[in-house]
Amino acid sequence: MGRTLHPGAWWLWALSLGTAATRTTNPLLLALLVAVSAYVVATRRPDTPWSRSYGAFVKLALAVLLIRLLFATVLGSPIPGTHTLFTLPEAALPTWAQGIRLGGEVTAEALTFALYDGLKLATLLICVGAANALASPSRLLKSLPGALYETGVAVVVALTFAPHLIADVRRLRAARRLRGRPDQGIRGLLQVGLPVLEGALERSVSLAAAMDARGYGRTARVPAAVRRTTAALTLGGLLGVCAGTYGLLTAEGGSYGVPVLLAGVTAALAGLKLGGRRSLRTRYRPDRWDVRACLVVASGVAVAALLTLASVRDPAALHPGVVPLVAPALPVWPAAAVLLGLLPAFVAPDPQEPS
């Protein structure tokens, strides 16, 4: 345990990079965010089945980007343009479908706008993939508060399904290649799909049996007053978080946004603390926050905060225009801020080294 980082630190770092990606459409900054996450994953991910899911998230991001470009090509775009690349046959649509077209002129401005928009979503998916590749799902579940344990189990099972599925596909395709059987194309996919689904079903049954054997779902008896107080604090805290966030996003709520948000977070945390009394479980060798975990989180938060500040002070640099069509430039100090996300590659422990 001495050579591992708290899984929550990896998730906070990755989500902070994802937040930074939502603040810009500059393809150079987005590519830099992808490069930062890829370098950290390459240097700090452990050699486990779930850590190999990063490549699948990259492929998913590329698929999302291509689908966004395809939609912009076939369905058109509201962005006007003067640089026509090619013209598709246009289909006549009924009057109730006004504002939608099939085919027609495809302009460079519309495709560029779709590329920027799709690249932002693709970068966010890659950042989530980095968190999946770096943080152990089981250790993340162990670190959750007791009140969120049942919800956390469902989330962890969902998050680990795809990595295990990918590992099964690789194992079965390698076995078919060793036997001289095809593993590409529709035929290979169909012959691999059934064993993969069978393995997923067996894994689900084994997980259910293990959870039942360990007394999953047991709750302690707590007084009714404690239950009502827990519900009131949690519900009130969530409402406070929503109201405070709304206040921060509107000009009229700038005076009450921060106090209401802090009060909501405090009430929600107190509700989770009380709700944890119902969970009968112990933690063996719990993960603890140390200086390295704080540095990892701080690097991600710094990237998100600095890019948010840059989007307010210099929106033209972080959101290059497409009408008229101009080449994007790499802003210096936002790019330097993104490079702060590389800090985990130097301060986080190497999982390949012995403890």
Disulfide bonds with the S-S distance in Angstrom:
none
